[in-house]
Amino acid sequence: MKTLWFKKIYVDPILSGSKTDTMRNPSSRLPNIGDEVGFSVGPRPIFAIAVIVEKEIINLSSVSESRRMQVLSCYPDCPDIVVRLAYILKTNGKSIGRRSPDSLPISTAP
């Protein structure tokens, strides 16, 4: 299972369900739609498991200023093109979040 690292300030919003996506530098190592991934704060133990439900390439200049500043605080040298990964959390084998696993798209984005 792949693991995505988050800053500690994002743990509570992720667990509460108020944060349901993440933006990352483009990489061939990013998970794809349908992949189960662990979330951790650095090399610490996993604090959540999620399923990727959306993967899209977006232009960072097309997002709100506050969201752009959040991304740049994590990736100061971030390119203008980023990958947005939306996810649903899993707990006790059940998914929680805005989408159910039954609605997962079949194809993956590049």
C-alpha positions as a Markdown table, in Angstrom:
| # | Residue | x | y | z |
|---|---|---|---|---|
| 1 | Met | 0.0 | 0.0 | 0.0 |
| 2 | Lys | 1.3 | 3.4 | -0.9 |
| 3 | Thr | 1.5 | 6.1 | 1.8 |
| 4 | Leu | 0.9 | 9.8 | 1.5 |
| 5 | Trp | 2.6 | 12.1 | 4.0 |
| 6 | Phe | 0.7 | 15.1 | 5.4 |
| 7 | Lys | 1.7 | 17.9 | 7.8 |
| 8 | Lys | 0.4 | 17.5 | 11.3 |
| 9 | Ile | -2.0 | 20.4 | 10.9 |
| 10 | Tyr | -4.0 | 18.4 | 8.4 |
| 11 | Val | -4.7 | 15.3 | 10.5 |
| 12 | Asp | -7.8 | 16.7 | 12.3 |
| 13 | Pro | -9.4 | 18.1 | 9.1 |
| 14 | Ile | -8.8 | 14.8 | 7.3 |
| 15 | Leu | -10.2 | 12.7 | 10.2 |
| 16 | Ser | -13.2 | 15.0 | 10.6 |
| 17 | Gly | -14.0 | 14.8 | 6.8 |
| 18 | Ser | -13.6 | 18.5 | 6.2 |
| 19 | Lys | -10.5 | 17.9 | 4.1 |
| 20 | Thr | -11.2 | 15.4 | 1.3 |
| 21 | Asp | -8.5 | 16.0 | -1.3 |
| 22 | Thr | -4.8 | 16.8 | -1.6 |
| 23 | Met | -2.7 | 18.5 | -4.2 |
| 24 | Arg | 0.7 | 17.0 | -5.1 |
| 25 | Asn | 3.6 | 17.6 | -7.4 |
| 26 | Pro | 3.2 | 15.4 | -10.5 |
| 27 | Ser | 4.9 | 12.1 | -10.1 |
| 28 | Ser | 4.6 | 8.6 | -11.5 |
| 29 | Arg | 4.6 | 7.3 | -7.9 |
| 30 | Leu | 1.2 | 8.9 | -7.0 |
| 31 | Pro | -1.6 | 6.5 | -6.4 |
| 32 | Asn | -4.4 | 5.9 | -9.0 |
| 33 | Ile | -8.1 | 5.9 | -8.8 |
| 34 | Gly | -9.3 | 2.9 | -6.7 |
| 35 | Asp | -6.0 | 2.5 | -4.9 |
| 36 | Glu | -6.0 | 2.1 | -1.1 |
| 37 | Val | -3.5 | 4.4 | 0.5 |
| 38 | Gly | -2.3 | 5.0 | 4.0 |
| 39 | Phe | -2.0 | 8.6 | 5.4 |
| 40 | Ser | 0.8 | 9.4 | 7.8 |
| 41 | Val | 2.7 | 12.4 | 9.3 |
| 42 | Gly | 6.1 | 11.8 | 8.0 |
| 43 | Pro | 7.6 | 8.4 | 8.8 |
| 44 | Arg | 5.2 | 7.9 | 11.7 |
| 45 | Pro | 2.5 | 5.2 | 11.8 |
| 46 | Ile | -0.5 | 5.5 | 9.5 |
| 47 | Phe | -3.3 | 7.5 | 11.0 |
| 48 | Ala | -5.9 | 6.8 | 8.3 |
| 49 | Ile | -6.5 | 4.6 | 5.3 |
| 50 | Ala | -8.3 | 6.0 | 2.3 |
| 51 | Val | -9.4 | 5.1 | -1.3 |
| 52 | Ile | -8.5 | 7.5 | -4.1 |
| 53 | Val | -11.8 | 8.4 | -5.9 |
| 54 | Glu | -10.6 | 11.2 | -8.2 |
| 55 | Lys | -7.2 | 12.0 | -9.8 |
| 56 | Glu | -6.9 | 15.1 | -12.0 |
| 57 | Ile | -4.2 | 17.4 | -13.4 |
| 58 | Ile | -5.0 | 21.0 | -12.7 |
| 59 | Asn | -3.5 | 24.4 | -13.2 |
| 60 | Leu | -2.6 | 25.8 | -9.7 |
| 61 | Ser | -3.5 | 29.3 | -10.9 |
| 62 | Ser | -7.1 | 28.1 | -11.4 |
| 63 | Val | -7.7 | 27.4 | -7.6 |
| 64 | Ser | -8.6 | 29.9 | -4.9 |
| 65 | Glu | -5.8 | 32.1 | -3.5 |
| 66 | Ser | -6.1 | 30.5 | -0.1 |
| 67 | Arg | -5.8 | 27.0 | -1.5 |
| 68 | Arg | -2.9 | 28.0 | -3.7 |
| 69 | Met | -1.1 | 29.4 | -0.6 |
| 70 | Gln | -1.7 | 26.1 | 1.3 |
| 71 | Val | -0.1 | 24.2 | -1.6 |
| 72 | Leu | 2.8 | 26.5 | -1.8 |
| 73 | Ser | 3.4 | 26.3 | 2.0 |
| 74 | Cys | 4.0 | 22.6 | 1.5 |
| 75 | Tyr | 5.7 | 22.8 | -1.9 |
| 76 | Pro | 7.5 | 26.2 | -2.2 |
| 77 | Asp | 9.0 | 25.3 | -5.6 |
| 78 | Cys | 5.7 | 23.8 | -6.8 |
| 79 | Pro | 5.1 | 23.9 | -10.6 |
| 80 | Asp | 2.0 | 25.5 | -11.9 |
| 81 | Ile | 0.6 | 22.1 | -12.8 |
| 82 | Val | -0.4 | 19.8 | -9.9 |
| 83 | Val | -2.2 | 16.6 | -9.4 |
| 84 | Arg | -5.4 | 16.7 | -7.3 |
| 85 | Leu | -6.2 | 13.5 | -5.5 |
| 86 | Ala | -9.7 | 13.2 | -3.9 |
| 87 | Tyr | -10.2 | 10.4 | -1.4 |
| 88 | Ile | -12.7 | 8.8 | 1.0 |
| 89 | Leu | -11.6 | 7.5 | 4.3 |
| 90 | Lys | -12.1 | 3.9 | 5.4 |
| 91 | Thr | -12.9 | 2.9 | 9.0 |
| 92 | Asn | -13.7 | -0.6 | 10.2 |
| 93 | Gly | -14.0 | -1.7 | 6.5 |
| 94 | Lys | -16.7 | 1.0 | 5.8 |
| 95 | Ser | -16.0 | 4.0 | 3.7 |
| 96 | Ile | -16.8 | 7.5 | 5.0 |
| 97 | Gly | -16.9 | 10.7 | 3.0 |
| 98 | Arg | -18.7 | 12.2 | 0.1 |
| 99 | Arg | -18.6 | 9.2 | -2.3 |
| 100 | Ser | -19.0 | 5.5 | -1.9 |
| 101 | Pro | -16.6 | 2.9 | -3.4 |
| 102 | Asp | -19.4 | 1.8 | -5.7 |
| 103 | Ser | -19.1 | 5.2 | -7.5 |
| 104 | Leu | -15.4 | 4.8 | -8.3 |
| 105 | Pro | -14.6 | 5.6 | -11.9 |
| 106 | Ile | -13.2 | 2.7 | -13.9 |
| 107 | Ser | -10.5 | 4.6 | -15.8 |
| 108 | Thr | -7.6 | 6.5 | -14.3 |
| 109 | Ala | -6.2 | 9.9 | -15.2 |
| 110 | Pro | -2.6 | 10.1 | -16.5 |
